[in-house]
Amino acid sequence: MATTDIATRPRLDRREVLEAALALVDRDGLEALSLRRLGAELGVDPMAIYRHVEGRDGLELGLAELLWDEVARPEAGEGPPDALRRLAHSLRDLFRRHPAAAPLVLRCASLPRSELELFRAYLDALMAGGLAEPATVLRPVVAYALGSGYTESAMLSVQCAPAARQAMSEREVLLALGQALPAGTPPELALAAVALIADCNPERCFEDGLDLMLAGLEAGRAHRPDA
């Protein structure tokens, strides 16, 4: 890089570094993430990135922070069922937009500020909607949505990844599934895989599960003595 290029390049900020890292992971996968690759993407010396993040671990923590910031916040006046449904859809969609990076929100050791702000917003919204113990409702919905998103993007990626589902015919899905099964898989086990993956409709399964969860949470709350 020429000296004049370095002199005229605007100074990096942390957000720019993290957005470039997320774009790199979206395109090439998490295994491609390194300070050297990121420096090349940004046109800077990799050491310049250390001003904003502490190595690879710092990059991953920063990506988790950026991802949590993408999750939708509750809207003013929204009742608990609608707020929880909004949150569940937004968390699941995170894995659909960023299948390689989104698992970072599950395994990062620290709690990013954006995650804490998100949960504070939903706890306040649920309390404003009349829930005395909002965490007991929020927690299972968060777990369901994160688990669904991760499962669809990873374990069930033969069928349930959005791009693959749009591009593959039913026959192609069955062929891909057949290639994924171990040699000599018994017919009853192969049928279980077909039922769970090839025959699954991700949208309907997610909505049905969410409906059951919200109905069950509401029924359980209604029968509690202190509800």
HELIX and SHEET records of a PDB file:
HELIX    1   1 THR A    3  THR A    8  1                                   6    
HELIX    2   2 ARG A   14  ASP A   28  1                                  15    
HELIX    3   3 LEU A   30  ALA A   32  5                                   3    
HELIX    4   4 LEU A   35  LEU A   42  1                                   8    
HELIX    5   5 PRO A   46  ILE A   49  1                                   4    
HELIX    6   6 GLY A   55  GLU A   70  1                                  16    
HELIX    7   7 PRO A   80  ARG A   97  1                                  18    
HELIX    8   8 LEU A  104  ARG A  107  1                                   4    
HELIX    9   9 ARG A  113  ALA A  128  1                                  16    
HELIX   10  10 ALA A  135  SER A  153  1                                  19    
HELIX   11  11 PRO A  162  ALA A  167  1                                   6    
HELIX   12  12 GLU A  170  ALA A  180  1                                  11    
HELIX   13  13 PRO A  187  ALA A  193  1                                   7    
HELIX   14  14 VAL A  194  ALA A  198  3                                   5    
HELIX   15  15 PRO A  202  ALA A  222  1                                  21    
END                                                                             
